[in-house]
Amino acid sequence: MHTRRYHHGDLRAALLTRAEQTLREKGPGALSLRELARDLGVSHAAPSRHFKDKQALLDALALAGFERLDEALTASREAAGEEFADRLRGLVRAYVDFALANAELLDLMYTVKHDPAASEALIAAGQRLAAMAGELVAEGQRSGEVREGPVDSIAMPVFTTLHGFASFVVSGVLSAEDVASGLDAVFAYILRGCAPS
């Protein structure tokens, strides 16, 4: 077998890219360090320099997913106006777009994050998402666009409603038409839940 030579870091990136392709095409059960090595034309021992086992690979894949989602949500906030409704709409749209484009990865991200073996970096990445929703609510409270109350008790229903809708989207429960109209309805529902009484 021809063994391709990768520079340190290149192989890690190639393994993650190939692992995400496998995840998309065949699901997490098909992921194997040995199979990834074979696909990339490297020795079966080569991946172990980067990932001690499959769990470490899943952890790294999930972490990369959270980082990409974080970038997408941050970009949506920067592109939105100053008003809470605009920022919330951008966040909802960016989250659902990410879910649609990365259904298997999103599922893996939340599954692996709750695994007892999850790394501290992965847990922190998951917490950054919750913190972002909290910051958005706190900003809305300061501007008078969001009702008073503990930030967490307002942000948690926002995030769980959004994630629940995204889960329905990626699992195919909703048709493409339902997604378009449903997104507006979910946004309006979240906005009403946050509105000052």
N, C-alpha and C positions, 0 to 999 in steps of 0.2 A: 504494500500500500504506500502510495506517495504521501509523505508527511509535509504539510505546508508549514513554513516558518512564519510565526507571527512575532512582532515586537511585543514586549510586555505592555499590557493595556489594550493593544489591538485585539489580542485573543479574547480578553474579557469582554470587550465591546462586541466582538463577533459572536461570542457565545450568547450574550444577552439578546442580540438582534435575531439570531437563529431561534433561540428559545421562545421569543415573542411570536415569531412566525408559526412555530409548532403549536403554541398555545392557541393561536387564532384558528389554525387549521384542524387540530385534533384534540384540543383540550389539555388540561394540566396532567392528566393521567399518562399522556404520551411523552411527557418530558423525562429525559434520561441523559445524564452527563455523558455516558458512553455513546448514545445515539448522536448527541450533538457533536461529539468529537469526530465520529465517523462522517457526519454530514459536512463538517468543516475540513476533513482530511488531515486531522492531527492525531497524535497518539492518544489512546484512551486514558492515559494518565495526565495528559496536558491540562484538562479543565480543573483538575484537583489543585493546581497552583493558584487558582482564583476562587474556587468554590469547594469547600470541604465535603459537601454532600448536596443532595437535591434540595433540601430545605434552605441551604444558603443561597442556592440559585433562585429559588422562589422568592426569598426575602429580597434579593437584589432586584429581581424583576418588579416586584411590588413597589419597592422604594423608587425605582426609576419611574414607575407609573404615577406615584404620588407627586414626584417632582414635576412631571409634565403637566399633571392636572393643576398643581399649584401655579405653574407658569401661565397656563391658560386662564385661570381665574384672576390672577394678578393683572394680566393684560386686559381682561374684560373690565376690571375696576378702573384701570388707567384710561381706558377708552370711553368710559361712561361719564356723564355729567356729574354735577355736584349733588343732585337730588337723590334721595334714598331710593325712590322708585326706579330711576334709571340704573343705578348701581345694582339693585336687586335683579332687575330684568337682565342685565348683562351677565350676572352671576348664574342665574337660572339657565339662560341660553348656553353659556360656556360649559356648564356642568353636563347638560343634556347632550350637547354636541360631542363632548369628550366621551360620554357613555356610549353614544351611537357608534363612534369611530373605534372604540376600544372596549367592546362589551366583555370579552373574556378576561382582558386585563383588569378591568374595574372589579369584576367578580373576584378575581385572584387577590387583588389589593386588599379587599375587606376580609377575605378568608384568612390570608396569611397574617394580616395585622393582629388578628385575635388568637393566633397560634401561640402557645406558651413559649415557643422557641424564637419568636419574632425578635429582631434586633432592636436596640434602643433607638437607633436612627429611624427605623421603620415606624415605631410607635410615635416618635416625635413628629414624623412627617404627617401621619394621620391626625395628630392633634393640631397641626398647623391649619388644616382645613376647618376644623371646628373653631379655631381661634379667628380665622378669617370671617366666618359667619358672625361670630361674636363682635368683632370690630365693626362690621357693617351695621349691626343692630345698635351698637353704642353710638356710632356716628349719627344714625337716624334719631336716636333719643336726644342727642345734644342739639340737633337742628329742629326738634319738635315734631318730626315726621313719624316717629315710632312711639308707641305708648310707654309709659313709665313701668318700671318693674325690673327684677333681676335679669340681667342680660342673658344669662344661660337659659332661663325659663322661656325666653322669647326666641332665642337663636336655635334651640334644640328642635322645636316643632318645624321651624323653617327648613333646617337641614334634613330632618327625617322625611318631610313631605317631598322635598326635592329629590332625595335619594330613592324614595319609594316610587315616584313617577319615573325616574331614570331606570330603575330596575324593571318596571313594567315595559318600558320602551325596548330595552335590550333583550328581554325574554320573549318579545314578539306578541305579548298580550294585546298591545295596541297596534292598530294599522298605521301606515304612514300619514293618512288623513287625520286620524285620531291624535297623532303626535302633534301636528301643527295646531289644531284647535285646542287640544288638551293643554298644551304648553301655556297658551294665553289664560286658560281657566285656572291652571295651577298657580300661575303668577298672580292673578287677581285674588285668588283664595289666600295666598301667603300675605299679600299686601293688606287685605282686610284684617288678617290675624295680627298684623303688626301695628295697625292704625291706632292713633290715640282715641280713647273712648270719649 
